């Protein structure tokens, strides 16, 4: 859930993944 959590915070750019939130 690391990638998902980071994506939600928006600290990192949108990257391809099964849990990509944008």
N, C-alpha and C positions, 0 to 999 in steps of 0.2 A: 504493500500500500504506500510505499515510499514515493513512487513516481506520482501516484494519484494525489497524495497530500501536497507534494511540491507544486503540482500543476494547479491545484486549487488556490494555493497561495499566490501563484503567478510569479514566483521567483525565477522560474526557468521558462524558456520559450516552448511553445507547443511542439511536442515530438511524437512520432508514431508509436502507438502502444495500445494494448487491449483495454486499458483504463484511461485513455486520453480524455480529459475533460475540456480541452481546448486551451 
